[in-house]
Amino acid sequence: MRLNATRLDPNTSPVSPTRHSVLPTAWRRVLLAGFVVQLLLILFVTAIGLQQLQTAAHNLDTVVDIHMRKLSLTKTMMTAARERTLCMFRMSINHDPFERDRLFMEFNDYGATFVGARLALLGLPLGPREHALLDRQGQLAGIARPMQYEIIQALHDDFEWTADERTLSRVTLAQDDVLAALSQLDAETRQRAQEASQKAHQAQKVARFWMYLLSAIAVLLSVLVAAAVIHYASRASRERQHLATHDALTALPNRMLFMDHLEQFLMRAQRSHTLVGVMFIDLDRFKRVNDTLGHTSGDMLIREVAQRLGQVTRTEDVVARLGGDEFGVIIDVARIGHVLRVVEKILAAIGKPYQIAGRELFSSCSIGISVYPHDSLDSASLLQHAATAASTAKNSGRNRFQLYDAAMNSLAEERLQLETELHYALERDEFLFHYQPKLNLESGHIQGVEALLRWNHPDRGLLGPAAFLELLEENGGIVKIGRALLRSACGQMARWHAAGFTDLDVAVNLSGKEFWHEGLLANIRDALQQSGLPPHALHLELTESIFMQDVEAAVAIIQSLKALGVAVAIDDFGTGYSSLAHLKRFPIDILKIDRFFVKDIPHSTVNEALIGSVLALARGLGLGTVAEGIETREQLDILRKLGCQVVQGYFISQPVPAEAITALLDRDWLKEFEAV
């Protein structure tokens, strides 16, 4: 199984912050639309079904109510007409006056029933055929009725009268015509009732068809929506699981998954008797990128670093982001030498320039290494030891690696104690400046001083910046302390000016955090205004590495500093990222030649040639020069011969308190040198 299968792919984009929701917004809308459509379809099916059922019920009501009433009325009319005919014949053959009276009353009752049924039938909706037959019946009844009443009246008036056969035959034929018409009306009514019944059944079939069809569609849509919900719910579950074990920015495993993989590596190494190398990688000065270029550029740099780590490690290795600007790497090797080769590849890859948001940036990293089983047998201790080694590498100068050593734990404890004491040092006013003079070799007098930070530790005595400056930069305290000491240096120089040493200048070192801090210009302006020091008497010294973080932004800041009237110097020139192209772009005033070149100048013609080249370059560019680290008369004489303007070092004077500087300012140093 490939343990780092989730390594950042350069062709894929990492998960974005908007992507971290359980489901993408678009799919949420699709699912919501599916549910709405399903609901509307169910409502539509219900409405259609109710409408069709209402129609079917209405049709059935019509069949049951109207058509059945029509059948009943036509049957009543036929029965009444037939019974009237029978009553008439019975009366013609019956001579009992009482019986004739009864039959006469029945004859009239049936007549009334017939008329009532006919009127009721006329009040119902009838078809054209029914209307025609009913009219035909009315016409025939109009012919038969006078004959019937003639016979009935004669029988009523004369109980002895007997109708002749011809008269009865004529009445019978007329009544048969009426009955025939009623029979046709009955048949027509039955047919209409049957058609209505068939139509109602057909409407029910259509209603059932549409209900079945729409119900099937609703069920199908429900299945699709349910399938979509299940699919994206499982997808959301996978995404949640992925987010729980992977870094959202780089898609690399996070610390939790890194530790799980490390446990697996250790178990496999225990069985196969191999080594496991754990690397803790900490980017150098990453916070400066965030502070100056913004978190978006910082995120882009993190992704680029993650991609480069993936490119220089093997597929079976594990690369993880442990948090912030920290990464971890796990490799399974046979010898420690294999680990070191991977470390060298990582250092080289991270050190290459970056193109971030149209800017060229440089970065580096400090790497700590622990090895199983030499340094520890458990995963937590291995990672902790690697982190301790990385901290040691960072404190040793950055852009390097460090193998873990047990003695590092005591150093780490000491460092933690020092950080705690630093927190209270500013409140206790334990920081101060010592000043080292800078001698002008042309005039023979002190031209200026460099303000050097010291910590008057209550237990350890006077500490130089090497013991604590790195910690101040890491915890951000350097900005606050630097602001206070800048005011102190400007105030001290203003007092020397007031004492008559108006040509004197003071050089103050700026750390990277101070240079990139948004309040830099305001702090310098306030220090000059509060002290009354002329701006040209303040020199700000910067190291080359500060510029390389963002060349374009650095040039803009230096130009703003120059606009205030202060001078800008490059400290330790030649030991960092020196580039003639960059030197041409930076609007600086002074080059400070590092002690590295001065140290061996009496015994190294190469160093002498290099310093001569730097001095010639500075003269060509109109820049001042200061050589640092002058410790012997021989070094001084060679620098004078090469044409160096200003020197400083222990041969002239060690850094001393401000009150000791005044005694050095009135001396003619060239006469003293010549007298020796």
C-alpha positions in Angstrom: 0.0 0.0 0.0 1.4 3.4 -0.9 1.4 5.4 2.3 1.8 8.8 0.7 -0.8 8.4 -2.0 -2.3 11.7 -0.9 0.9 13.6 -1.6 0.2 16.9 -3.4 -0.1 16.5 -7.1 1.1 19.5 -9.1 -1.6 18.9 -11.6 -4.4 19.0 -9.0 -5.6 21.8 -6.8 -5.8 21.4 -3.1 -9.0 21.6 -1.2 -10.1 25.2 -0.9 -11.8 26.8 2.1 -15.1 26.9 0.4 -14.7 23.3 -0.5 -14.6 22.3 3.2 -18.4 22.2 3.6 -20.0 18.8 3.8 -21.4 19.2 0.3 -20.5 21.7 -2.4 -23.1 24.5 -2.7 -24.0 23.5 -6.3 -24.8 20.0 -5.3 -26.8 21.2 -2.3 -28.9 23.2 -4.7 -29.3 20.2 -7.0 -30.5 18.0 -4.2 -32.8 20.7 -3.0 -34.2 21.1 -6.5 -34.7 17.3 -6.7 -36.6 17.3 -3.4 -38.7 20.3 -4.6 -39.5 18.6 -7.9 -40.3 15.4 -6.2 -42.6 17.2 -3.8 -44.3 19.1 -6.6 -44.7 15.9 -8.6 -46.3 14.2 -5.7 -48.6 17.1 -5.2 -49.4 17.1 -9.0 -50.1 13.4 -8.9 -52.4 13.8 -5.9 -54.2 16.7 -7.6 -54.6 14.8 -10.9 -55.8 11.8 -9.0 -58.3 13.7 -7.0 -59.5 15.5 -10.1 -59.9 12.2 -12.0 -61.6 10.6 -9.0 -64.0 13.5 -8.8 -64.7 13.2 -12.5 -65.3 9.5 -12.2 -67.4 10.0 -9.1 -69.5 12.6 -11.0 -69.9 10.3 -13.9 -71.0 7.5 -11.6 -73.4 9.9 -9.8 -74.8 10.8 -13.2 -75.2 7.2 -14.1 -76.7 6.3 -10.8 -78.9 9.3 -10.3 -80.0 10.7 -13.6 -79.9 7.7 -15.8 -81.4 5.4 -13.2 -84.1 7.9 -12.5 -84.8 8.2 -16.2 -85.1 4.4 -16.5 -87.4 4.4 -13.4 -89.6 7.2 -14.8 -89.9 5.6 -18.3 -90.8 2.3 -16.6 -93.4 4.1 -14.5 -94.9 5.7 -17.6 -95.1 2.3 -19.4 -96.6 0.6 -16.4 -99.2 3.4 -15.9 -100.1 3.5 -19.6 -100.6 -0.3 -19.6 -102.6 -0.3 -16.4 -104.9 2.4 -17.7 -105.6 0.3 -20.8 -106.3 -2.7 -18.6 -108.6 -0.6 -16.3 -110.5 0.5 -19.4 -111.0 -3.0 -20.7 -112.1 -4.3 -17.3 -114.6 -1.5 -17.0 -116.0 -2.4 -20.4 -116.7 -6.0 -19.4 -117.8 -5.4 -15.8 -121.3 -4.2 -15.1 -120.9 -3.9 -11.3 -121.2 -0.1 -10.6 -119.0 -0.3 -7.5 -116.3 -2.2 -9.4 -116.5 0.3 -12.3 -116.1 3.2 -9.8 -113.0 1.5 -8.3 -111.6 0.9 -11.8 -112.4 4.4 -12.8 -110.5 5.8 -9.8 -107.6 3.5 -10.6 -107.7 4.7 -14.3 -107.5 8.3 -13.1 -104.7 7.5 -10.5 -102.6 5.8 -13.2 -103.2 8.8 -15.4 -101.9 11.1 -12.7 -98.9 8.8 -12.2 -98.2 8.8 -15.9 -98.4 12.6 -16.1 -96.2 13.1 -13.0 -93.6 10.7 -14.3 -93.6 12.4 -17.7 -93.2 15.8 -16.2 -90.4 14.5 -14.0 -88.7 13.0 -17.1 -89.0 16.3 -18.9 -87.2 17.9 -16.0 -84.2 15.7 -16.4 -81.3 16.2 -19.0 -82.4 14.3 -22.1 -80.7 13.6 -25.3 -82.1 14.6 -28.7 -83.3 11.1 -29.4 -85.0 11.0 -26.0 -86.7 14.4 -26.7 -87.9 13.1 -30.1 -89.3 9.9 -28.6 -91.0 11.8 -25.8 -92.5 14.2 -28.2 -93.7 11.3 -30.4 -95.2 9.7 -27.3 -97.0 13.0 -26.5 -98.5 13.2 -30.0 -99.7 9.5 -29.9 -101.1 10.1 -26.4 -102.9 13.1 -27.7 -104.6 10.8 -30.3 -105.4 8.0 -27.9 -106.5 10.2 -24.9 -109.9 11.4 -26.5 -110.8 7.9 -27.4 -110.1 6.6 -23.9 -112.0 9.4 -22.3 -115.0 8.9 -24.7 -115.3 5.2 -23.7 -114.6 5.9 -20.0 -117.3 8.7 -19.9 -119.8 6.4 -21.6 -119.1 3.6 -19.2 -119.4 6.0 -16.3 -122.7 7.5 -17.4 -124.4 4.2 -18.3 -123.4 1.2 -16.3 -125.2 -1.0 -18.8 -123.3 0.3 -21.8 -120.9 -2.1 -23.5 -118.3 -0.9 -25.9 -118.4 -2.5 -29.3 -115.4 -4.4 -30.5 -114.5 -1.9 -33.2 -114.3 1.0 -30.8 -112.1 -1.0 -28.4 -109.9 -2.1 -31.3 -109.4 1.5 -32.4 -108.5 2.6 -28.8 -106.3 -0.4 -28.4 -104.3 0.4 -31.5 -103.8 4.0 -30.4 -102.7 2.9 -27.0 -100.3 0.3 -28.5 -98.7 3.1 -30.4 -98.2 5.0 -27.2 -96.8 2.0 -25.5 -94.5 1.4 -28.5 -93.2 4.9 -28.2 -92.7 4.5 -24.5 -90.9 1.2 -25.2 -88.5 2.9 -27.6 -88.0 5.7 -25.0 -87.2 3.0 -22.4 -84.7 1.4 -24.8 -83.1 4.7 -25.6 -82.8 5.6 -21.9 -81.2 2.2 -21.2 -78.7 2.7 -24.0 -77.8 6.2 -22.8 -77.3 4.8 -19.3 -75.1 2.0 -20.6 -73.0 4.6 -22.6 -72.7 6.8 -19.6 -71.6 3.8 -17.5 -69.0 2.8 -20.1 -67.8 6.4 -20.3 -67.4 6.5 -16.5 -65.5 3.2 -16.6 -63.2 4.6 -19.3 -62.6 7.8 -17.3 -61.7 5.6 -14.4 -59.2 3.7 -16.5 -57.6 6.9 -17.8 -57.4 8.2 -14.2 -55.8 5.0 -13.0 -53.4 5.1 -16.0 -52.2 8.7 -15.2 -52.0 7.9 -11.5 -49.9 4.8 -12.1 -47.7 6.7 -14.6 -47.1 9.7 -12.4 -46.7 7.5 -9.3 -44.1 5.5 -11.2 -42.3 8.7 -12.2 -42.5 10.0 -8.6 -41.1 6.7 -7.3 -38.3 6.8 -10.0 -37.5 10.4 -9.1 -37.5 9.4 -5.4 -35.1 6.6 -6.1 -32.8 8.9 -8.0 -32.9 11.6 -5.3 -32.3 8.9 -2.6 -29.4 7.5 -4.7 -28.0 11.0 -5.0 -28.4 11.7 -1.3 -26.7 8.4 -0.5 -23.9 9.1 -3.0 -23.2 12.6 -1.8 -23.7 11.6 1.9 -21.0 8.9 1.5 -18.9 11.4 -0.4 -19.3 14.0 2.3 -18.4 11.3 4.8 -15.2 10.5 2.9 -14.5 14.3 2.7 -14.9 14.6 6.4 -12.6 11.7 7.0 -10.1 13.1 4.5 -10.2 16.5 6.2 -9.7 14.9 9.6 -6.5 13.2 8.4 -5.2 15.6 5.7 -4.1 19.2 5.5 -6.6 21.3 3.6 -4.1 23.6 2.0 -1.6 21.1 0.7 -3.7 17.8 0.7 -0.7 16.2 2.6 -1.3 14.0 5.6 -1.7 15.9 8.8 0.0 15.3 12.1 -2.5 12.6 13.2 -2.1 10.6 10.0 1.7 11.2 10.1 1.8 9.5 13.5 -0.3 6.6 12.3 2.1 6.1 9.4 5.1 6.4 11.7 3.7 3.6 13.9 3.3 1.4 10.8 6.9 2.2 9.7 8.2 1.3 13.2 6.4 -2.1 13.2 7.7 -2.9 9.8 11.2 -1.8 10.7 11.1 -3.9 13.9 10.3 -7.0 11.8 12.8 -6.4 9.0 15.5 -4.9 11.3 15.8 -1.7 9.2 16.1 2.0 10.1 13.4 4.6 10.1 14.4 8.2 9.6 12.1 11.0 10.9 12.7 14.5 9.6 11.2 17.6 11.1 11.4 20.5 8.6 10.9 24.1 9.7 10.8 26.9 7.2 13.1 29.7 8.0 11.6 33.2 8.4 8.3 32.2 7.0 6.4 34.6 9.3 8.1 37.5 7.4 6.4 36.4 4.2 3.0 36.4 5.9 3.6 39.7 7.5 4.9 41.5 4.4 3.1 39.8 1.5 0.0 38.5 3.2 -1.4 35.1 4.0 -2.3 34.3 0.4 1.3 34.5 -0.7 2.3 32.5 2.4 -0.2 29.8 1.4 1.2 29.7 -2.1 4.7 29.3 -0.7 3.6 26.5 1.6 2.0 24.7 -1.4 5.1 25.1 -3.5 7.3 23.7 -0.6 4.9 20.7 -0.3 5.2 20.1 -4.0 9.0 20.2 -3.9 9.1 17.8 -0.9 7.0 15.4 -2.9 9.4 15.6 -5.8 12.6 14.8 -3.9 11.2 11.9 -1.9 10.2 8.4 -2.9 6.7 7.2 -3.5 6.9 4.9 -0.4 8.0 7.8 1.8 5.6 9.8 3.8 5.5 13.6 3.5 3.1 15.5 5.9 2.3 19.0 7.0 2.5 19.0 10.7 1.2 22.6 11.1 2.0 26.2 10.1 5.4 26.2 8.4 6.4 22.7 9.7 6.6 19.5 7.6 7.5 16.0 8.5 9.1 13.2 6.4 9.3 9.5 7.2 11.7 7.2 5.2 12.6 3.6 5.6 16.3 3.0 5.0 19.1 0.6 5.6 21.8 3.1 6.5 21.8 6.6 8.0 23.7 7.8 4.9 20.5 7.3 2.9 18.7 9.7 5.2 21.4 12.4 4.8 21.3 12.2 1.1 17.5 12.8 1.2 18.1 15.7 3.6 20.6 17.3 1.2 18.1 17.0 -1.7 15.5 18.7 0.5 17.8 21.6 1.4 18.7 22.1 -2.2 15.1 22.0 -3.4 13.7 24.3 -0.7 16.6 26.8 -1.3 15.7 27.4 -5.0 14.0 30.7 -5.8 10.2 30.9 -5.8 7.9 32.9 -8.1 5.0 33.9 -5.8 2.4 36.4 -7.0 4.8 37.9 -9.6 7.7 38.2 -7.1 10.9 36.3 -6.7 11.3 35.0 -3.2 14.0 33.0 -1.5 13.5 30.6 1.4 15.4 28.0 3.4 14.6 25.4 6.0 16.1 23.9 9.2 15.8 20.1 9.4 16.0 18.0 12.5 16.6 14.2 12.2 15.9 11.4 14.6 16.5 7.7 13.7 14.8 4.5 14.9 16.0 2.6 16.9 19.1 4.7 17.8 17.3 7.8 19.2 14.0 6.2 20.5 11.7 3.3 20.1 8.3 5.1 20.1 6.8 7.4 17.6 6.1 10.4 19.8 9.6 10.6 21.1 11.1 10.3 17.6 9.1 13.2 16.4 9.9 15.3 19.5 13.6 14.5 19.1 13.5 15.5 15.5 11.8 18.8 16.4 14.4 19.5 19.1 17.2 18.9 16.5 15.4 21.2 14.0 15.3 23.9 16.7 19.1 23.4 17.2 19.7 23.7 13.5 17.7 27.0 13.4 19.6 28.4 16.3 22.9 27.5 14.6 22.2 29.7 11.6 19.3 28.2 9.7 19.4 26.5 6.2 21.1 23.4 7.7 20.2 20.0 9.2 21.0 18.5 12.6 21.0 14.9 13.9 19.5 14.5 17.3 21.7 14.2 20.3 20.6 13.5 23.8 22.4 16.7 25.0 19.9 18.8 23.0 17.3 18.2 25.7 19.2 20.1 28.3 20.0 22.9 25.7 16.3 23.1 24.9 15.4 23.5 28.6 18.0 26.2 28.9 16.6 27.9 25.9 13.1 27.8 27.4 14.4 29.4 30.6 16.1 32.1 28.6 12.9 32.8 26.7 11.0 33.3 30.0 13.7 35.7 31.3 13.6 37.6 28.0 9.9 38.2 28.6 10.6 40.3 31.7 13.9 41.9 30.6 12.4 44.9 28.9 10.1 45.6 31.8 13.1 45.5 34.1 15.1 47.8 31.8 17.9 45.3 31.4 18.7 46.1 27.7 21.2 48.8 26.8 23.6 49.9 24.1 27.3 49.8 24.0 29.0 51.8 21.3 32.0 50.8 19.1 33.8 53.7 17.5 34.3 53.9 13.7 37.7 55.6 12.8 38.1 57.7 9.6 41.5 56.8 8.3 41.7 60.1 6.3 41.0 62.5 9.2 42.3 60.4 12.0 39.3 61.1 14.1 36.3 59.1 15.2 33.6 59.5 12.6 30.8 57.7 14.2 29.8 54.8 16.5 27.8 51.6 16.0 25.2 50.9 18.7 25.4 47.3 19.8 22.7 45.7 21.9 23.6 44.2 25.2 21.6 42.4 27.9 22.5 43.1 31.5 21.3 39.8 32.8 20.9 39.8 36.6 22.6 36.4 37.0 24.8 35.9 33.9 26.1 39.4 33.6 26.5 41.3 30.4 25.4 39.2 27.4 26.1 39.8 23.7 23.4 39.6 21.1 24.5 36.1 20.0 23.0 34.7 23.2 19.5 36.1 22.9 18.9 38.0 19.6 17.6 34.9 17.8 15.0 34.4 20.5 13.9 38.0 20.4 13.3 37.7 16.7 11.3 34.4 17.0 9.0 35.7 19.7 8.5 39.2 18.1 10.0 41.0 21.1 12.8 42.5 18.9 10.3 45.0 17.4 9.4 46.5 20.8 12.9 46.4 22.2 14.3 47.8 18.9 11.9 50.7 19.0 12.9 51.6 22.6 16.6 51.3 21.9 16.4 53.3 18.7 15.1 56.2 20.7 17.8 55.7 23.2 20.6 55.7 20.5 19.2 58.8 18.8 18.9 60.6 22.2 22.5 59.7 23.1 23.8 60.9 19.7 21.8 64.2 20.1 23.6 64.8 23.4 27.0 64.2 21.8 26.0 66.7 19.1 25.0 69.2 21.8 28.4 68.6 23.4 30.1 69.8 20.2 30.6 66.6 18.2 28.3 67.6 15.4 30.0 65.4 12.8 29.4 62.2 14.7 26.9 59.6 13.4 25.4 56.6 14.9 24.7 53.2 13.2 21.9 51.1 14.4 21.3 47.5 13.2 17.8 46.6 12.0 16.7 43.0 12.3 14.5 41.4 9.6 11.4 41.7 11.7 12.0 45.4 12.4 12.7 46.1 8.7 9.5 44.4 7.5 7.3 45.7 10.3 4.6 48.1 9.2 5.6 50.6 11.9 9.2 51.0 10.8 9.0 54.4 9.2 6.8 55.8 12.0 9.2 54.5 14.7 12.3 56.1 13.0 10.4 59.4 12.4 9.3 59.5 16.0 12.8 58.8 17.3 14.3 61.6 15.2 11.6 64.1 16.2 11.8 63.3 19.9 15.6 63.4 20.1 16.1 66.3 17.7 18.8 64.4 15.9 19.4 65.4 12.2 18.4 62.5 10.0 21.7 62.3 8.2 23.4 61.4 11.5 21.4 58.1 11.7 22.7 55.2 9.8 20.6 52.0 9.5 22.5 48.8 8.9 20.8 45.9 7.2 22.0 42.4 6.2 21.8 41.2 2.7 19.5 38.3 3.6 16.8 40.8 4.6 16.6 42.1 1.0 16.3 38.7 -0.5 13.0 38.0 1.1 11.3 40.3 -1.4 13.6 42.4 -3.5 10.9 44.7 -4.9 9.3 45.4 -1.5 12.8 45.9 0.1 13.7 48.5 -2.6 10.5 50.4 -1.9 11.2 50.4 1.9 14.8 51.6 1.5 13.6 54.4 -0.8 11.1 55.4 1.9 14.0 55.4 4.5 16.1 57.5 2.2 13.2 60.0 1.9 13.4 60.5 5.7 17.1 61.6 5.2 18.8 58.6 7.0 21.7 56.7 5.5 21.4 52.9 4.7 24.3 50.5 4.9 24.7 46.9 3.9 26.2 45.0 6.8 28.5 41.9 6.3 28.8 42.6 2.5 30.1 39.7 0.5 29.0 36.8 2.9 25.4 36.4 1.9 23.4 36.8 -1.3 25.7 39.4 -2.9 24.7 40.3 -6.4 26.0 43.2 -8.5 22.6 43.4 -10.1 20.9 43.7 -6.7 23.6 46.2 -5.5 22.8 48.4 -8.5 19.1 48.4 -7.6 19.4 49.1 -3.9 19.6 52.8 -3.1 22.2 52.3 -0.3 25.0 54.6 1.0 27.6 52.4 2.7 29.1 49.0 2.2 30.4 47.3 5.4 33.2 44.7 4.6 32.8 41.7 6.8 35.4 40.6 9.2 35.7 37.3 7.3 37.7 39.0 4.6 39.7 41.3 7.0 40.8 38.5 9.3 43.3 36.8 7.0 44.2 39.8 4.8 47.9 39.9 6.0 48.4 36.3 4.9 46.0 36.0 1.9 46.5 37.8 -1.3 43.1 36.6 -2.4 41.4 38.4 0.5 43.4 41.5 -0.2 42.4 41.4 -3.9 38.7 40.9 -2.9 38.7 43.8 -0.5 40.5 46.0 -3.1 37.8 45.0 -5.7 35.0 45.9 -3.2 36.6 49.3 -2.5 37.0 50.0 -6.2 33.4 49.0 -6.7 32.2 51.3 -3.9 34.1 54.2 -5.2 32.7 53.6 -8.7 29.1 53.6 -7.3 29.7 56.6 -5.0 29.3 54.5 -1.8 31.1 54.8 1.5 32.9 51.8 3.0 33.5 50.5 6.5 35.8 47.6 7.3 34.8 45.5 10.3 36.9 43.3 12.6 40.2 45.3 12.7 42.2 43.6 15.4 45.9 44.2 14.4 48.0 47.1 13.2 49.0 45.0 10.2 45.4 44.7 9.1 44.9 48.5 9.6 48.0 49.4 7.4 46.9 47.1 4.6 43.4 48.7 4.6 44.9 52.2 4.6 47.0 51.2 1.6 44.0 49.9 -0.3 42.2 53.1 0.3 39.5 52.1 2.9 37.8 55.1 4.3 36.5 53.9 7.7 37.4 51.0 10.0 36.2 49.6 13.3 37.3 46.8 15.5 38.9 45.8 18.7 42.2 47.4 17.6 40.5 50.8 17.8 38.2 50.0 20.7 35.9 47.4 22.0 32.1 48.3 22.4 32.0 50.5 25.5 29.3 52.3 27.4 28.2 55.8 26.2 30.1 57.6 28.9 33.4 56.0 27.8 33.1 57.3 24.2 33.7 61.0 24.9 37.3 60.2 25.9 37.9 58.6 22.4 36.5 61.5 20.4 39.2 64.1 20.9 42.1 61.8 20.1 44.2 62.1 16.9 44.5 58.4 16.1 46.9 58.8 13.1 49.5 60.6 15.2 49.2 57.9 17.8 49.7 55.2 15.2 52.7 57.0 13.7 54.2 57.4 17.1 54.1 53.7 17.8 
